[in-house]
Amino acid sequence: MKTQRLGKKGWTPERIGSLKGKTYVITGANSGAGLEASRILLSKGAKVVMMNRNPNKSEAAIAVLKQSLGQDVDVSFIQIDLGVMASVRRAAEELLETTDSIDALICNGAIAQVPRQDMTVDGFESQLGVNHFGHFLLTGLLFDRIEASKGRIVMVGSNAYKMGQKRIKFEDLNFDHKYTAWDSYAQSKLAQVMFGYELQRRIEATGKQVEVHVCHPGASRTNLLMDTASTFNKIMWSIMSRIIAQSAERGAWPEVMCATEQGLPTMKLYGPTKRANTVGPVGENKLDDVALDKEMASQLWDLSLEKTSLEWGL
Ligand SMILES: NC(=O)c1ccc[n+]([C@@H]2O[C@H](COP(=O)([O-])OP(=O)(O)OC[C@H]3O[C@@H](n4cnc5c(N)ncnc54)[C@H](OP(=O)(O)O)[C@@H]3O)[C@@H](O)[C@H]2O)c1
């Protein structure tokens, strides 16, 4: 979708009509872009199921949403730790038992800039484990329900996908050699966007009725670096974000657009369009070739099936 078609303001939530009867599932929705995406979708009448790690924060987020939107908004949460594959399986099961249709699964939750190599219980470098493997497994487990709903999958990436080493380090996936916070975060975000495009290719090849959209929030004032980054990066970000970043609400717009806008072309990247795609009107961004590398994406797909022990005949 060219920004011109959307006008100077780009995509805004004013374009959304009533979402009554629609269900959106969002990971990591108790803060930042996920919380703001929930707020927008609920304000249009949708049902939102948050898939969150922290129950206390989730209850607080729900209370805040109900306070601002009304007690009768249809918002709930299911506990999930994207960094624990057993938790992802349990949460997917709970969601399938309680949710008949999924109009969009928004893969939003993430950790970033983890200063020292940290491993998940399943033996993955933490950012790759949470951001990619957790979402890969969750998407695979929910795929049939999303297909039955003629729904969408929204992958929330980052401009970091085209930074760092610009490849999946298959020979040293966990960065046992020369770990850096930046390279490992960039790899995890590249894995997410590559997975999104590979999934869309496989869906098209099998004639299935699911759309995948890939987006990013640009630079947004959220908790992202405040949770996991080094003290130095936290201080830098708390100063810099006041100057260079936009609000968390604006950061949510690309993912809400990808979940709701009709006729949105697939195999694109959506996000803010100004200042190197960090802020500004939401529209299509130029996509770096690395995201569309079919060979790397196919290798990543096979590896992800193996690492998550998922059977997914797509
Ligand atoms: N903010 C930016 O400038 C920026 C830039 C590029 C891309 N992004 C992307 O935007 C998305 C949203 O991030 P944000 O900026 O809104 O940051 P945020 O406020 O920190 O939100 C991230 C969410 O992910 C959740 N999460 C973390 N680890 C999890 C786990 N193991 N299992 C389940 N949930 C987990 C967090 O939950 P807890 O509260 O439990 O920690 C939190 O709710 C992410 O995909 C991020 O990579 C953000």
The ligand as an SDF file (V2000), in Angstrom:
LIG
                    3D

 48 52  0  0  0  0  0  0  0  0999 V2000
    9.7690    0.4270   21.1160 N   0  0  0  0  0  0  0  0  0  0  0  0
   10.4990    0.4710   20.0210 C   0  0  0  0  0  0  0  0  0  0  0  0
   11.1070    1.5110   19.7160 O   0  0  0  0  0  0  0  0  0  0  0  0
   10.5780   -0.7170   19.1230 C   0  0  0  0  0  0  0  0  0  0  0  0
   11.4140   -0.6440   18.0030 C   0  0  0  0  0  0  0  0  0  0  0  0
   11.4570   -1.7190   17.1360 C   0  0  0  0  0  0  0  0  0  0  0  0
   10.6620   -2.8230   17.3670 C   0  0  0  0  0  0  0  0  0  0  0  0
    9.8770   -2.8840   18.4790 N   0  0  0  0  0  0  0  0  0  0  0  0
    9.0480   -4.0770   18.6520 C   0  0  0  0  0  0  0  0  0  0  0  0
    7.7460   -3.7150   19.0800 O   0  0  0  0  0  0  0  0  0  0  0  0
    7.1520   -4.8040   19.7920 C   0  0  0  0  0  0  0  0  0  0  0  0
    6.4830   -4.2820   21.0470 C   0  0  0  0  0  0  0  0  0  0  0  0
    7.4570   -3.8530   21.9640 O   0  0  0  0  0  0  0  0  0  0  0  0
    7.3020   -2.5310   22.8470 P   0  0  0  0  0  0  0  0  0  0  0  0
    8.2340   -1.5370   22.2950 O   0  0  0  0  0  0  0  0  0  0  0  0
    5.8800   -2.2030   23.0070 O   0  0  0  0  0  0  0  0  0  0  0  0
    7.9520   -3.0070   24.2300 O   0  0  0  0  0  0  0  0  0  0  0  0
    7.3330   -3.3980   25.6530 P   0  0  0  0  0  0  0  0  0  0  0  0
    6.5240   -2.2850   26.1940 O   0  0  0  0  0  0  0  0  0  0  0  0
    8.4970   -3.8750   26.4680 O   0  0  0  0  0  0  0  0  0  0  0  0
    6.3830   -4.6110   25.2940 O   0  0  0  0  0  0  0  0  0  0  0  0
    6.8960   -5.9160   25.1040 C   0  0  0  0  0  0  0  0  0  0  0  0
    5.9630   -6.9090   25.7040 C   0  0  0  0  0  0  0  0  0  0  0  0
    6.5040   -8.2290   25.4890 O   0  0  0  0  0  0  0  0  0  0  0  0
    6.2760   -8.9600   26.6690 C   0  0  0  0  0  0  0  0  0  0  0  0
    7.2280  -10.0690   26.8260 N   0  0  0  0  0  0  0  0  0  0  0  0
    8.5520  -10.0230   27.0310 C   0  0  0  0  0  0  0  0  0  0  0  0
    9.0460  -11.2520   27.1950 N   0  0  0  0  0  0  0  0  0  0  0  0
    7.9960  -12.1080   27.1160 C   0  0  0  0  0  0  0  0  0  0  0  0
    7.8560  -13.5090   27.2400 C   0  0  0  0  0  0  0  0  0  0  0  0
    8.9140  -14.3040   27.4900 N   0  0  0  0  0  0  0  0  0  0  0  0
    6.6300  -14.0520   27.0900 N   0  0  0  0  0  0  0  0  0  0  0  0
    5.5540  -13.2620   26.8670 C   0  0  0  0  0  0  0  0  0  0  0  0
    5.6130  -11.9410   26.7520 N   0  0  0  0  0  0  0  0  0  0  0  0
    6.8320  -11.3620   26.8800 C   0  0  0  0  0  0  0  0  0  0  0  0
    6.4510   -7.9580   27.7960 C   0  0  0  0  0  0  0  0  0  0  0  0
    5.8270   -8.4800   28.9400 O   0  0  0  0  0  0  0  0  0  0  0  0
    6.3690   -8.2180   30.4260 P   0  0  0  0  0  0  0  0  0  0  0  0
    5.6960   -6.9600   30.8270 O   0  0  0  0  0  0  0  0  0  0  0  0
    5.9440   -9.4280   31.1720 O   0  0  0  0  0  0  0  0  0  0  0  0
    7.8450   -8.0430   30.3600 O   0  0  0  0  0  0  0  0  0  0  0  0
    5.7580   -6.7340   27.2190 C   0  0  0  0  0  0  0  0  0  0  0  0
    4.3870   -6.7430   27.4850 O   0  0  0  0  0  0  0  0  0  0  0  0
    8.2930   -5.8070   20.0280 C   0  0  0  0  0  0  0  0  0  0  0  0
    8.1710   -6.8550   19.0890 O   0  0  0  0  0  0  0  0  0  0  0  0
    9.5510   -5.0100   19.7510 C   0  0  0  0  0  0  0  0  0  0  0  0
   10.6220   -5.8050   19.3020 O   0  0  0  0  0  0  0  0  0  0  0  0
    9.8300   -1.8490   19.3610 C   0  0  0  0  0  0  0  0  0  0  0  0
  1  2  1  0
  2  3  2  0
  2  4  1  0
  4  5  1  0
  4 48  2  0
  5  6  2  0
  6  7  1  0
  7  8  2  0
  8  9  1  0
  8 48  1  0
  9 10  1  0
  9 46  1  0
 10 11  1  0
 11 12  1  0
 11 44  1  0
 12 13  1  0
 13 14  1  0
 14 15  2  0
 14 16  1  0
 14 17  1  0
 17 18  1  0
 18 19  2  0
 18 20  1  0
 18 21  1  0
 21 22  1  0
 22 23  1  0
 23 24  1  0
 23 42  1  0
 24 25  1  0
 25 26  1  0
 25 36  1  0
 26 27  1  0
 26 35  1  0
 27 28  2  0
 28 29  1  0
 29 30  1  0
 29 35  2  0
 30 31  1  0
 30 32  2  0
 32 33  1  0
 33 34  2  0
 34 35  1  0
 36 37  1  0
 36 42  1  0
 37 38  1  0
 38 39  2  0
 38 40  1  0
 38 41  1  0
 42 43  1  0
 44 45  1  0
 44 46  1  0
 46 47  1  0
M  CHG  2   8   1  16  -1
M  END
$$$$
